Amino acid sequence: MPLGGVTDKVQKILDTAEELYQRVMELREQMMEVSETVQETDRKVEALENKVDHQSAILEALAEREGVDVDELVTEVAIEEAEPDEAADGSDATGADENGDAVPEADPGDDEGA
């Protein structure tokens, strides 16, 4: 009965091969879906970039008409973003809170809260 053992081994190999084939086909289908999603996303990103470019052109034209220096404004914003957050405690060095409202300074002789 040596053929019985060989038959079992061959059947086991065939079963494993069939499982692997099914898995490869599933992965192939998933990769095709991912590829389609990437292409669709690329088209959407390109459309959004075009919209942003058009909006930027409109904003720059409006700013120029109103006398606003866009480059200076962009530079100021970049500097503000690069500086450490001075409002971490709710007020900045100018004595204003995050809304720009004046914050009263504590009187050094005032012992309230002590």
C-alpha positions in Angstrom: 0.0 0.0 0.0 2.8 2.5 -0.7 0.5 4.2 -3.2 -2.0 5.2 -0.5 0.6 7.4 1.2 1.7 9.0 -2.1 -1.9 9.7 -3.0 -2.5 11.5 0.3 0.6 13.6 -0.1 -0.3 14.5 -3.7 -3.8 15.4 -2.6 -2.5 17.6 0.2 -0.2 19.4 -2.2 -3.1 19.9 -4.6 -5.3 21.3 -1.8 -2.5 23.7 -0.7 -1.9 24.8 -4.4 -5.6 25.5 -4.8 -5.7 27.6 -1.6 -2.7 29.5 -2.7 -4.2 30.1 -6.2 -7.4 31.4 -4.6 -5.4 33.7 -2.3 -3.3 35.0 -5.2 -6.5 35.8 -7.2 -8.0 37.6 -4.2 -4.8 39.7 -3.8 -4.8 40.4 -7.6 -8.4 41.7 -7.3 -7.5 43.8 -4.3 -4.5 45.3 -6.1 -6.7 46.2 -9.1 -9.2 47.9 -6.8 -6.3 49.8 -5.0 -5.0 50.9 -8.4 -8.4 52.2 -9.5 -8.7 54.0 -6.2 -5.3 55.6 -6.6 -6.1 56.7 -10.1 -9.4 58.2 -9.0 -7.7 60.0 -6.1 -5.1 61.3 -8.4 -7.8 62.8 -10.6 -9.5 64.4 -7.6 -6.3 65.8 -6.3 -5.5 67.3 -9.7 -9.0 68.9 -9.8 -8.6 70.3 -6.3 -5.1 71.7 -7.2 -6.6 73.4 -10.2 -9.4 74.9 -8.0 -6.9 76.2 -5.5 -4.8 77.7 -8.3 -7.8 79.5 -9.6 -8.9 80.7 -6.2 -5.3 81.9 -5.4 -5.3 83.9 -8.6 -8.7 85.5 -7.7 -7.5 86.3 -4.2 -4.3 87.8 -5.4 -6.2 90.0 -7.9 -8.6 91.1 -5.2 -5.8 91.8 -2.8 -3.9 93.8 -5.5 -7.1 95.8 -6.2 -7.4 96.6 -2.4 -3.8 97.4 -2.0 -2.8 94.4 0.1 0.7 93.1 -0.4 0.2 89.4 -0.6 3.9 88.5 -0.3 4.3 90.5 2.9 1.1 89.0 4.3 2.3 85.5 3.6 5.7 86.3 5.1 4.0 87.6 8.3 1.9 84.5 8.6 4.9 82.2 8.1 6.8 84.1 10.9 3.9 83.9 13.3 3.5 80.2 12.6 7.3 79.6 13.2 7.3 81.5 16.5 6.6 79.5 19.7 3.1 79.8 20.9 3.0 82.7 23.3 -0.6 82.1 24.3 0.0 78.8 26.0 -1.2 80.2 29.3 -4.2 82.0 27.7 -2.4 85.4 27.3 0.4 86.7 25.2 3.2 89.1 26.0 0.9 92.1 25.1 -1.5 91.3 28.0 -4.3 90.1 25.7 -6.0 86.7 25.7 -6.6 84.5 22.7 -9.5 86.7 21.6 -7.4 89.9 21.7 -9.2 91.2 24.8 -7.1 93.0 27.5 -6.2 90.9 30.5 -5.8 92.8 33.7 -2.4 92.4 35.3 -2.2 91.1 38.9 -1.3 93.7 41.5 2.0 92.7 43.2 0.5 93.8 46.5 -2.7 91.9 46.0 -2.8 88.8 48.1 -6.1 87.4 46.8 -5.8 83.8 46.1 -3.0 83.3 48.6 
